Amino acid sequence: MSLTAHLQQLRRKHDALSVEVESAQRSPATDALHISQLKKQKLRLKEEIERLSANA
């Protein structure tokens, strides 16, 4: 997989997590721990995207 394709895949995952976090925050049944885990996962993806973009 090329670097460009990998970055696109990471961005798609990041965008999907954004939607999931927003949905979870609107749902009163979602606990704060789950939302926190989603946000941490999203942040890790963002950091990896930034790291790979800087090396490209």
N, C-alpha and C positions, 0 to 999 in steps of 0.2 A: 504494500500500500504506500502510495506516495505521501509526502508530507502534507501536500495541499489537500488530498483526500482525507487524510487523518484529521487535519484541522477542521474540515467541513463536518466530519462526523462528530467531533467533539462539540462544535458549535450547535449542531442539531440536538445533541444530548442536553446541552446547557439550556437551549430554548425550551425543550420539553420539560426540563426540571422547573424552569420559570413558571410555566403553565401549571404544573403540578403543585408548586408552592402556593401560587395564587389561589388555586382551587381549594387547597387544604386550609388556607387561612380563612376562606369564606365559609367553610363548613364547621359548624360548632362541634361536630362529633370527632374532629381530628384533634389529637392531643399535641401539646406543645413540644414534646420530645420528638415526635415524628416530623413535625415542621422543622425543628432544629436540625435533625439529621439530613433532611432534604436540602436545607440551606448550606450545610457543611459540604455536602456532596457537590452542590452547584458551585461553591467557592473553589473546591479542589479542581473542578473542570476548568473554571476561569483561570486559575493559576497555571494550569498545564497549557492552556491555549496561549496565554501570555508568554510563557517560557519557550514554547515551541516557535511562536511568532518572532520572538527576539532572536532566536538562533537561525531563522530562515533567511 
